[in-house]
């Protein structure tokens, strides 16, 4: 194997590694967002979710705008 072939293999390996890393991050984000809709609110507290249903108009304070 010549030095240029070795550089080609190293470059190709780097490119494939970067592409697989980006693909994995995108898939992880997609799956996380997909499965979060099935979690109960107690598992979503770290995301700032307290309840799943929006507050009814009777529970709003008068100074809140709609």
C-alpha positions in Angstrom: 0.0 0.0 0.0 1.4 3.3 -1.0 1.4 6.4 1.1 -1.3 8.1 -1.1 -3.5 5.0 -0.8 -3.1 5.1 3.0 -4.1 8.8 3.0 -7.2 7.9 0.9 -8.2 5.2 3.4 -7.7 7.6 6.3 -9.7 10.3 4.7 -12.5 7.9 3.7 -12.7 6.6 7.2 -12.9 10.1 8.7 -15.7 11.1 6.3 -17.7 7.9 7.0 -17.2 8.4 10.7 -18.5 11.9 10.6 -21.5 11.0 8.4 -22.4 8.1 10.7 -22.1 10.4 13.8 -24.4 13.0 12.2 -26.9 10.3 11.1 -26.9 8.8 14.6 -27.6 12.2 16.3 -30.5 12.9 13.9 -32.0 9.4 14.5 -31.6 9.8 18.2 -33.3 13.1 18.2 -36.1 11.8 16.0 -36.7 8.8 18.2 -36.6 10.8 21.4 -39.2 13.3 20.0 -41.3 10.4 18.7 -41.4 8.4 21.9 -41.8 11.5 24.2 -45.5 11.8 23.1 -46.2 8.4 24.7 -44.6 9.2 28.1 -46.7 10.3 31.0 -46.1 13.8 32.4 -44.1 12.5 35.4 -41.3 11.4 33.0 -41.4 14.8 31.2 -40.8 17.0 34.3 -37.2 17.4 33.3 -38.5 19.0 30.1 -40.6 21.4 32.1 -44.0 19.7 31.4 -46.3 19.7 34.3 -49.5 18.5 32.7 -50.5 17.3 29.3 -53.8 19.1 28.8 -53.9 22.9 28.4 -55.5 24.8 31.2 -59.2 25.6 30.7 -60.3 29.2 30.5 -61.8 29.0 34.0 -58.4 28.3 35.5 -56.7 31.3 33.9 -56.1 34.5 35.8 -57.9 37.6 34.5 -54.6 39.3 33.5 -53.5 36.5 31.1 -54.0 37.2 27.5 -55.4 34.5 25.2 
